[in-house]
Amino acid sequence: MNAKELKAEMIRKDKSVDQLCAAAGFSRSAWFRKLGGESEFTQGEIQAIRRELELDDRQTMLIFFSPVVS
């Protein structure tokens, strides 16, 4: 999980944490647990975030399936 790249995409697309939480259906506290590596994003959450941020395949792989831990 590449949290820095996810945050960068949020900035580029002018999306807030609240907007992504609403789109993916989880709370702000769950968001921060996921970014901190305490829990993982589900497939459905990844798809919802992908739609909200309009991510392509490459960006999705870079963010959610990267060996980089941030």
mmCIF file of the C-alpha atoms, coordinates in Angstrom:
data_MODEL
# 
_entry.id   MODEL 
# 
loop_
_atom_site.group_PDB 
_atom_site.id 
_atom_site.type_symbol 
_atom_site.label_atom_id 
_atom_site.label_alt_id 
_atom_site.label_comp_id 
_atom_site.label_asym_id 
_atom_site.label_entity_id 
_atom_site.label_seq_id 
_atom_site.pdbx_PDB_ins_code 
_atom_site.Cartn_x 
_atom_site.Cartn_y 
_atom_site.Cartn_z 
_atom_site.occupancy 
_atom_site.B_iso_or_equiv 
_atom_site.pdbx_formal_charge 
_atom_site.auth_seq_id 
_atom_site.auth_comp_id 
_atom_site.auth_asym_id 
_atom_site.auth_atom_id 
_atom_site.pdbx_PDB_model_num 
ATOM 1  C CA . MET A 1 1  ? 0.000   0.000  0.000   1.00 0.00 ? 1  MET A CA 1 
ATOM 2  C CA . ASN A 1 2  ? 1.457   3.298  -1.112  1.00 0.00 ? 2  ASN A CA 1 
ATOM 3  C CA . ALA A 1 3  ? -0.285  5.840  1.137   1.00 0.00 ? 3  ALA A CA 1 
ATOM 4  C CA . LYS A 1 4  ? 1.773   8.758  -0.192  1.00 0.00 ? 4  LYS A CA 1 
ATOM 5  C CA . GLU A 1 5  ? 0.632   8.117  -3.741  1.00 0.00 ? 5  GLU A CA 1 
ATOM 6  C CA . LEU A 1 6  ? -2.983  7.744  -2.613  1.00 0.00 ? 6  LEU A CA 1 
ATOM 7  C CA . LYS A 1 7  ? -2.799  11.086 -0.800  1.00 0.00 ? 7  LYS A CA 1 
ATOM 8  C CA . ALA A 1 8  ? -1.184  12.676 -3.881  1.00 0.00 ? 8  ALA A CA 1 
ATOM 9  C CA . GLU A 1 9  ? -4.050  11.435 -6.072  1.00 0.00 ? 9  GLU A CA 1 
ATOM 10 C CA . MET A 1 10 ? -6.555  12.828 -3.595  1.00 0.00 ? 10 MET A CA 1 
ATOM 11 C CA . ILE A 1 11 ? -4.882  16.231 -3.871  1.00 0.00 ? 11 ILE A CA 1 
ATOM 12 C CA . ARG A 1 12 ? -4.705  16.048 -7.667  1.00 0.00 ? 12 ARG A CA 1 
ATOM 13 C CA . LYS A 1 13 ? -8.404  15.188 -7.885  1.00 0.00 ? 13 LYS A CA 1 
ATOM 14 C CA . ASP A 1 14 ? -9.400  17.620 -5.095  1.00 0.00 ? 14 ASP A CA 1 
ATOM 15 C CA . LYS A 1 15 ? -11.004 14.870 -2.985  1.00 0.00 ? 15 LYS A CA 1 
ATOM 16 C CA . SER A 1 16 ? -11.191 14.885 0.802   1.00 0.00 ? 16 SER A CA 1 
ATOM 17 C CA . VAL A 1 17 ? -10.887 12.023 3.260   1.00 0.00 ? 17 VAL A CA 1 
ATOM 18 C CA . ASP A 1 18 ? -14.588 12.411 4.008   1.00 0.00 ? 18 ASP A CA 1 
ATOM 19 C CA . GLN A 1 19 ? -15.491 12.089 0.327   1.00 0.00 ? 19 GLN A CA 1 
ATOM 20 C CA . LEU A 1 20 ? -13.468 8.886  -0.075  1.00 0.00 ? 20 LEU A CA 1 
ATOM 21 C CA . CYS A 1 21 ? -14.827 7.431  3.157   1.00 0.00 ? 21 CYS A CA 1 
ATOM 22 C CA . ALA A 1 22 ? -18.380 8.101  1.998   1.00 0.00 ? 22 ALA A CA 1 
ATOM 23 C CA . ALA A 1 23 ? -17.694 6.598  -1.435  1.00 0.00 ? 23 ALA A CA 1 
ATOM 24 C CA . ALA A 1 24 ? -16.099 3.466  0.047   1.00 0.00 ? 24 ALA A CA 1 
ATOM 25 C CA . GLY A 1 25 ? -18.508 3.148  2.962   1.00 0.00 ? 25 GLY A CA 1 
ATOM 26 C CA . PHE A 1 26 ? -16.242 3.332  5.972   1.00 0.00 ? 26 PHE A CA 1 
ATOM 27 C CA . SER A 1 27 ? -15.475 5.766  8.798   1.00 0.00 ? 27 SER A CA 1 
ATOM 28 C CA . ARG A 1 28 ? -12.610 8.232  9.137   1.00 0.00 ? 28 ARG A CA 1 
ATOM 29 C CA . SER A 1 29 ? -11.107 6.083  11.900  1.00 0.00 ? 29 SER A CA 1 
ATOM 30 C CA . ALA A 1 30 ? -11.194 3.052  9.589   1.00 0.00 ? 30 ALA A CA 1 
ATOM 31 C CA . TRP A 1 31 ? -9.512  5.186  6.902   1.00 0.00 ? 31 TRP A CA 1 
ATOM 32 C CA . PHE A 1 32 ? -6.604  6.030  9.172   1.00 0.00 ? 32 PHE A CA 1 
ATOM 33 C CA . ARG A 1 33 ? -6.263  2.394  10.299  1.00 0.00 ? 33 ARG A CA 1 
ATOM 34 C CA . LYS A 1 34 ? -6.089  1.330  6.663   1.00 0.00 ? 34 LYS A CA 1 
ATOM 35 C CA . LEU A 1 35 ? -3.516  3.994  5.771   1.00 0.00 ? 35 LEU A CA 1 
ATOM 36 C CA . GLY A 1 36 ? -1.472  3.063  8.822   1.00 0.00 ? 36 GLY A CA 1 
ATOM 37 C CA . GLY A 1 37 ? -1.438  -0.596 7.820   1.00 0.00 ? 37 GLY A CA 1 
ATOM 38 C CA . GLU A 1 38 ? -3.501  -1.780 10.797  1.00 0.00 ? 38 GLU A CA 1 
ATOM 39 C CA . SER A 1 39 ? -6.183  -3.126 8.441   1.00 0.00 ? 39 SER A CA 1 
ATOM 40 C CA . GLU A 1 40 ? -6.479  -3.648 4.699   1.00 0.00 ? 40 GLU A CA 1 
ATOM 41 C CA . PHE A 1 41 ? -8.744  -2.253 2.033   1.00 0.00 ? 41 PHE A CA 1 
ATOM 42 C CA . THR A 1 42 ? -11.292 -4.739 0.714   1.00 0.00 ? 42 THR A CA 1 
ATOM 43 C CA . GLN A 1 43 ? -11.749 -5.334 -2.995  1.00 0.00 ? 43 GLN A CA 1 
ATOM 44 C CA . GLY A 1 44 ? -15.011 -3.375 -2.913  1.00 0.00 ? 44 GLY A CA 1 
ATOM 45 C CA . GLU A 1 45 ? -13.375 -0.440 -1.119  1.00 0.00 ? 45 GLU A CA 1 
ATOM 46 C CA . ILE A 1 46 ? -10.554 -0.359 -3.657  1.00 0.00 ? 46 ILE A CA 1 
ATOM 47 C CA . GLN A 1 47 ? -13.086 -0.344 -6.503  1.00 0.00 ? 47 GLN A CA 1 
ATOM 48 C CA . ALA A 1 48 ? -15.047 2.488  -4.892  1.00 0.00 ? 48 ALA A CA 1 
ATOM 49 C CA . ILE A 1 49 ? -11.908 4.582  -4.351  1.00 0.00 ? 49 ILE A CA 1 
ATOM 50 C CA . ARG A 1 50 ? -10.776 3.815  -7.883  1.00 0.00 ? 50 ARG A CA 1 
ATOM 51 C CA . ARG A 1 51 ? -14.082 5.138  -9.253  1.00 0.00 ? 51 ARG A CA 1 
ATOM 52 C CA . GLU A 1 52 ? -14.073 8.207  -6.990  1.00 0.00 ? 52 GLU A CA 1 
ATOM 53 C CA . LEU A 1 53 ? -10.502 9.154  -7.965  1.00 0.00 ? 53 LEU A CA 1 
ATOM 54 C CA . GLU A 1 54 ? -10.876 7.982  -11.588 1.00 0.00 ? 54 GLU A CA 1 
ATOM 55 C CA . LEU A 1 55 ? -7.757  5.814  -11.311 1.00 0.00 ? 55 LEU A CA 1 
ATOM 56 C CA . ASP A 1 56 ? -6.518  3.753  -14.223 1.00 0.00 ? 56 ASP A CA 1 
ATOM 57 C CA . ASP A 1 57 ? -5.079  0.229  -13.883 1.00 0.00 ? 57 ASP A CA 1 
ATOM 58 C CA . ARG A 1 58 ? -1.504  1.447  -13.459 1.00 0.00 ? 58 ARG A CA 1 
ATOM 59 C CA . GLN A 1 59 ? -2.401  3.942  -10.745 1.00 0.00 ? 59 GLN A CA 1 
ATOM 60 C CA . THR A 1 60 ? -4.520  1.375  -8.912  1.00 0.00 ? 60 THR A CA 1 
ATOM 61 C CA . MET A 1 61 ? -1.687  -1.147 -8.928  1.00 0.00 ? 61 MET A CA 1 
ATOM 62 C CA . LEU A 1 62 ? 0.843   1.490  -7.823  1.00 0.00 ? 62 LEU A CA 1 
ATOM 63 C CA . ILE A 1 63 ? -1.306  2.594  -4.895  1.00 0.00 ? 63 ILE A CA 1 
ATOM 64 C CA . PHE A 1 64 ? -2.895  -0.574 -3.594  1.00 0.00 ? 64 PHE A CA 1 
ATOM 65 C CA . PHE A 1 65 ? -0.536  -3.354 -4.658  1.00 0.00 ? 65 PHE A CA 1 
ATOM 66 C CA . SER A 1 66 ? 2.846   -1.689 -4.318  1.00 0.00 ? 66 SER A CA 1 
ATOM 67 C CA . PRO A 1 67 ? 5.497   -3.282 -2.123  1.00 0.00 ? 67 PRO A CA 1 
ATOM 68 C CA . VAL A 1 68 ? 6.250   0.257  -0.896  1.00 0.00 ? 68 VAL A CA 1 
ATOM 69 C CA . VAL A 1 69 ? 4.946   0.712  2.645   1.00 0.00 ? 69 VAL A CA 1 
ATOM 70 C CA . SER A 1 70 ? 4.257   4.309  3.604   1.00 0.00 ? 70 SER A CA 1 
# 
